[in-house]
Amino acid sequence: MTEKSDFGTFGRFEETPVDQMPANMKAAYDFTMKLRGLVPGPHKIWLANPKLSQTIVPTGAYYQTQSTLTKAEIEIATNLINSHWSAAYSNYEHEMIAEKMGGLPPKKVEAMIAGLPTSFDDPRQQVVYELVSALIASRVVPKGLYRRAKELLGDAGIVDVTVLLGWFTGVSLTLMAFDVPSNAVGLKQ
């Protein structure tokens, strides 16, 4: 008896080609394309649950265009939470994104992914780094750190950081559940 491989088109996940998608999945695909311009990483998998996909896609799109955080700040938080979950695909992707689109120095990105300490000259970037580090280490956010974060980011910025951590926890866990390798490409569609 031969055992069926767990490998699909995107890790263990077997994508449905666009021309074979049921109507509700195609609607979720089109919605993602409209908001994101592509169907990246975990979005490929979330299409398996079209209703859920259409509710979470706007959150990711928000961070692309409307967040109170800069791209560098987003990538600091993203790389720290991805590192925390050890999700191969999201670590691989966001290491490159942090350097190319976030403008972060490679050595600082590498330190975050490896769980090594680093620091940032920009006070906002530093407070994002410290706030995220405290939150993912399951530590209480000290009053002084909270006050600095509030002063530099405001309440809206703190909310952006915390929801981003939740978002990328969902991203990482999805990718881990489907064992998506670091360099997966999936179907071209």
N, C-alpha and C positions, 0 to 999 in steps of 0.2 A: 504494500500500500504506500502511495506517495503522499507526502504532506504538502498541503497548499502553502505557498509562500505568504508571509505577512506583508510583503512589499507591494505597494500600489503605485499610483502615479506620483504621490506626494507623501513620502513616508509610507505608513500603512494605509493611508487614505487613498481610495480609488476615486478619482475625479470623474464627474460626468461631463462628457464633451458638450459644449454649448448647444449644438444642434440636436442633442438627445435629452436635454433637460426638460423635466415636466414644467408646466406653466408657472407654478409658484416658485420653483427654483430659478427659472429664467428671469422672473420678475425681480428676485433678490439679486441675481447676477447683474441685471441692468441697473438696479438701484445702486449697487456698489460701484459699478463703472461710472455712473453719473456723478457720484460724490467723490470718488477717489481717482478716476481715470484709469484704473487697473484693479485687478482682484488679487491683492498680494497675500502672501503667507497664510495666516490662519483664516482669512476671509474665504479661501478656497474650501476649507473644511466647514466653516460655518454655513456655507450654502446648503449643506445637508439638512439644516434646520432653517428653512427660509424665513419663518416668522421671527425667530431669534436674530438671524442675520440682519434683517431690516431694522431691528431695534438697536443693535450694537454698532452697526456701521457708522451712524452719525457721530458717535462718541469719538471714534478714531479720526473721522474727517474733521471734527472740531479741533483736535490737537494739531492737525495739519495747517489750519488756516485761521483759527480764532482764539487760541489759547492766550492767556495772559503771560505765559512763559515763552522765552526765546527758544529757538531750535537747540541751542547749546544746553540750556537748562532742561529741556525735555529729554535730550539724549543722556544727560547725567543721570536723571531719574531712571530712564529706560535701561541704561546699561547696568545700573546697580540692581534693579529688580530682576532683570534677565539673568544676571550673574547669580543672584540669590536662588533662582529656580533652576539654574544649570540647563536651560533649554538651548540645545545646540543651534538650531536654526535662528532663533531670535538673537542669540549672542553673536553669531556670525554676521547676520545682516546689520545689526545695530552697531557693531564695531566699525564697520565701513561708513555707515550713515553718520555716526558721531564725528568721525574725522572729516568726511567730505562735505556733508551738509551742515553739521553743527560747528565745524571749525575747531574742534577740540584736538589738542596735541595727542598724537598716538600713544605716548608713554602714560599719559593720564587715563586714557581710555583703557589701555592694557591693565593698568593698576586696578581700575574699577572692576573689570571683568575677572581679574585674578583674586579679588578680595583683599587687595593691598591698599594701604592708606595713600591718599594723594590729597592735593589741595589746589585751590583755584585763587588767582589774584582778584578776580571779579567778585565783589561781595555777594551778589545775588547767586552766582554759580556756587559759591562756597556754602551759602546757607541752604541751598537746594541739596547739595551733597551731604551736609550734616543732618538735615531733616530726614532725608530718605534713609541715610545710614542708621539713624536712631529708630525709625519706623520698621525697617526690615530686620533689624537685630532684636525685635520685640522688646524694645526699651521704652521707658517713659520719655516723652519729649520734655526735657527740662524747661523750666519757666524762662530762663535766659535765652535758650535757643528759640523757643516759641516767640518771644518778644522780638528777637532779631528777624525771624522769618516774617512776622506780621509787619514790622517796619519796612522790610525790603520787598516783600511780595504782596502784602495785604492779605485780607481774608480770602479774596478771590484766588490769589496765587497759591495759598496754602491748600484750598479746595482743589485747584488744578493739580497740584502735586499728589495729593492723596488719591484722587480719582484715577490719575494716570497710573499710579502703582496698582490699583485694582484692575484697571484695564489690561496692563501688561502682565499681571498675574494670570488673568484669563487667557491672554495670548500664549504665554509660556506653557500653561497647563494643557491647553489645546494641542500645542505642538508636541509636547511631551507624551500625551496620551496616544497620539498617532505616530510617535517615534520618527518625527521629521528630521532628517539629517541636516547638517549645517549647510550643505551646498545644494539642497533640493531645488528643483525648478518647476516640476509639475508639467501639466499640459500647457502648451502655448495656445491661449484663447483670449 
